[in-house]
Amino acid sequence: MARLSDQNLILEDGDILEFPAPADSPFIECQTMRAISTLADVRNFGFIQEWMRGFSSPDDRSLPGSGRLVAGGPAERIISAGQRFTSREMLRFVREISGGVVMNLQLADFVVPVGATVILSSPLAEIKANTVVIAGQLKFTDDLAIQCNEIRGA
């Protein structure tokens, strides 16, 4: 049975653990739901890092079927390939897709052994741990950022 011991997630073969954990879960102590107030709050996510680097290269503009993103708000604006969201538009977009929060799991070590499954069902999820070992399954719905000193498989 899954448990938390000294800030370590302890899982066994067959365990399935889903985050965000409900308020009455013993795993709530390693989870925080952090509000997004600035883009600095989501700087560890790959799509934000790409946006900060320029989002697309000039060659992407001429690709057939280039995607379009919609920046919502009172004056809806279509963003085509080759264009960029402004900082304000990107912040609004990130808040819309994430419900305004990042789920953060803070653990000493995050180990998913063979036969165990961890599901992260928050649109933006972060794992912060000394060591991350994924031998079982780690499933996430949208975007995941991992900060650790060591990461490996089985």
Secondary structure as UniProt FT lines:
FT   STRAND          3..5
FT   TURN            6..7
FT   STRAND          8..10
FT   TURN            13..14
FT   STRAND          16..19
FT   TURN            23..24
FT   HELIX           26..30
FT   STRAND          31..35
FT   HELIX           39..42
FT   TURN            43..44
FT   HELIX           46..53
FT   HELIX           58..62
FT   TURN            64..65
FT   STRAND          68..71
FT   STRAND          77..80
FT   TURN            81..82
FT   HELIX           87..98
FT   TURN            99..100
FT   STRAND          101..106
FT   STRAND          109..112
FT   TURN            114..115
FT   STRAND          117..120
FT   STRAND          124..128
FT   STRAND          131..134
FT   STRAND          137..140
FT   STRAND          143..147
FT   STRAND          150..152
//
